[in-house]
Amino acid sequence: MQRPDTVFPQASPVHVIGASGRSGRAVCQALLAKGVPVIPVVRNASKAIGLKNIRIADLTAPTARLKPILEDATRIVCTAHARNIPALLAAAPPAAKLVCLGSTRKFTHWPDAHGNGVLLGEKALMASGRDGIILHPTMIYGAQGENNVQRLAALLRFLPVIPLPNGGTALVQPIWQGDVTASVLAALERTWQGPRSLVIAGKNAVTYKQFVSLVEQASGLRPRPFISLPAKFLMACARITSRIPGLPEIGPDEIRRLLENKNFDISPMQNFLGVQPIDLQEGLARTFTG
């Protein structure tokens, strides 16, 4: 895995909004490992265990309360939901560089609050004219406390056969948390003018059926047969199984999204950020053995 050789100016700390979350905490740790001062900005101090010099802020609060928290910021990473970008733009110093996380959920054929919030934040950033970038990751796995692939592995343990909507032929391209973090750090180091939007994804796309098989392999589960079932039937089953105690919950909306392809061209990510994401099989191996 190739990483950009970033060197950060020591006198310029990075304000990390959402620092107690999975991606936020990973970014803080990576910056500190490089000797870069970090100012973690969190909403709930009780969730910021291990973080130092924290500042408390709620992006849904009036702008006047957020401005003092960011008044000395020159570089801001926002890992909170992209729906909060308008509030960030209103409170951040005009010259501050912004690196925000969005989501490829913005591309879904079935709009929801999550995807619409990402579109709202992206629109605000692009209209601002500010020097900022919104990175849209695909499904993130491998973060400390992340439960995407772990939840899937837990569900697979209950199943003698694996039902997949329409055979699991839709494409997915998950991205390892380490590559998300590397992309954020690379964006902090890059120089550009105006707002940008960029998709970040894993090295390769696979069918959902292949993805499940790789999760089985990485988590040490024995292979089991697949069966193809209509998505509507599986969505109805999900409403029933959600009431069974101890069974990992998979929502109907999650099943429906398995019908759409989520594969992306990563050449803009590679060319602009200089990040070469790792292979899915390698990333899953790190996730289950790390």
PyMOL commands that set and color helices and strands:
alter all, ss='L'
color gray80, all
select helices_A, chain A and resi 22-33+45-47+63-70+82-91+104-107+113-128+148-156+166-168+177-189+208-219+231-241+252-257+267-273+280-289
alter helices_A, ss='H'
color red, helices_A
select strands_A, chain A and resi 14-17+38-42+55-56+75-78+97-101+132-137+140-141+162-165+171-172+175-176+195-200+206-207+226-229
alter strands_A, ss='S'
color yellow, strands_A
deselect
rebuild
show_as cartoon
